[in-house]
Amino acid sequence: MTKDAAAVAAEKVAGVVAELTARVKRYDSMRDPRAVFAYTYFRLTSDLAVSLRTNTLSFAAPEWVADLSVSLAAAYFTAMDSIDAWLDQNPRPGGEILSTDLPDTIPKPWRDVYAASTARHSYVLEEVLFSMMAHMSYDLPIALRVRAAHGDIHHHIADFHRMNDLLAASIDVVQDEIAARYCRQLGFLDRWFTRDDELFTNYGIRVARGLAWFNCDRLLDPRATAEVTGSISRTTAAFIAEFRSPDDWKRRQAFRLLRALVPSRRQWPPPSTPVEEGRPSR
């Protein structure tokens, strides 16, 4: 790897960070629940940009890592832009929106996530987990397939695993920052959701990304493409349903009581709060 290659790769990812910064500011100003995951995504991508610039993880092909980051972000940006286009035509009345109310121009997992965020009691932890599921189970296999169209991805699996290390190592710090920015009571809610938030952990990140790699392989097989496309389209809705209606009846009743009695736990940072607050130095 050359120094120039690392610098070019870092610059590409910095472009993604800049776009995420703008979206966090916009969603915060709108008090749009999408701000929570946008901030999470911003922080994780910022860490990736720093790692590329400093060569912390010794990526063998930093340009491939950067191109995957760009392709993955493009899938997310396209979905969010489609939601914005629908909202422009259908100003949100303040009530709950169903996934079926949203157009097919929005990928189904993101329709499911946005609809879930409009529920009367939608929590910050949910917004991170549901969006993370859509992004990793749906966007990531598709982004990997995009990179596969430019050449065999399998000799990049070591770099893909290094990205897992980076993301997994960042999760605890990012969760603390989300709590400080959007939900000071996140620690309290985390105790309620302790068995359901495994996706947002070191282990969960690795499992989700490993499954995404497997599903990319399936997408590349013409005999499996239709089946896996349907599967990854349905995964997020199933995750949301299981999270909000756990099999254990005691926890299910506790969740219902919590939602009935506790007001929204979301807070919004003051307008003057910089998005970069808490971000690692470069």
Buried (B, 14 or more C-beta within 10 A) or exposed (E): EEEEBBEBBBEBBBBBBEBBBEBBBBBBEBEBBBBBBBBBBBBBBBBBBBBBBEBEBEBEBBBBBBBBBBBBBBBBBBBBEBBBEBBEEEEEEEEEBEBEEBEEEBBBBBBBBBBBBBBEBBBBBBBBBBBBBBBBBBBBBBBBBBBBEEEEBEEBEEBBBBBBBBBBBBBEEBBEBBBBBBBEBBEEBBEBBEEBBBBBBBEBBBBBBEBBBEBBBBBBEEEBEEEBBEBBBBBBBEBBEEBBEBEEEEBEEEBEEBBEEEEEBBEBBEEEEEBBEBBEEE
